[in-house]
Amino acid sequence: MGIKSVWQSKVVLALEETGLYVEHPEHEIYQLLLCNQKVVLHLVPLENNYDPAGLIALQTEYKAIGKILLHLWEDVWLTRQVQVLGRICSLLGINKRLHARKAKIRVLTQKQAADFMDQHHLQASARARYKFALCIDEKIVAVACFSALRSMKNISATHKSAELIRFASLTGFTITGGFSKLLKHFITLMQPDDVMSYADRDWSLGNAYAQSGFVLKETTAPAKIWLNKNELCRYFEHRLPADAVSCAADYVQIYNTGNLKYILYL
């Protein structure tokens, strides 16, 4: 199909300026980019005739031949370019490496954690009860955010579960052992019976969770999302602003491909 619109052309340019080798696989429906012969980027314009099932099938098709396919929506590129490029480089294994054994663990405030996530996580920040950082020479190189413990009486009277809400490392760096070090610290401190987390199917196959001992328990259905076209801000239906109905022309409905729910049993 070729690259037709301005934002898609800018994606190609940015990838090439990052030093990636970009190919253009032919597809009769979707606009695809193949980066370093390993990661496939599906460019999703806000105006399209696609459906979630088609996007999931496309990802499954490439997974079967050993390639990672990511769905890059137009608004995500326009608002999170640095984080998008960082995620792609991480998946390609071309980041610089730091070792977690050299890092010290530090407790963060909500603002400190939010500032780091806003800079380095694709989905930006989220509120969390517990926020921990890995620091090397006083510089934060990775952050993990967790919920409070929750009673799971449907499992047992004493079962406690926690959620890993966010994990991110410094853009351009892979912190070897960083994920497991922060996870183990939280588990030792809070003693949950399990830790659960969600992987965004648009951007992940869940490999990091599987490698850390998590078990895939559920694949959630795609969710409808409302995008404010002026602010490029996404909302799930239950979180739409009160004036959304009267300003319906300012919103366009999009969607994601769901989440992978993982649980680490302890």
Secondary structure, DSSP 8 states (H G I E B T S, - for coil): ----SHHHHHHHHHHHHTT--EE----SS-EEEEETTTEEEEEE-SS----HHHHHHHHHHHHTTT-EEEEEEHHHHHH-HHHHHHHHHHHHT-SEEEEGGG-EEEE--HHHHHHHHHHH-TT-----SEEEEEEETTEEEEEEEE---EE-TTT-TT-EEEEEEEEEE-TTEEEETHHHHHHHHHHHHH--SEEEEEEETTT--SHHHHHTT-EEEEE----EEEEETTTTEEEEGGG--TTTTTTGGGEEEEE---EEEEEEE-
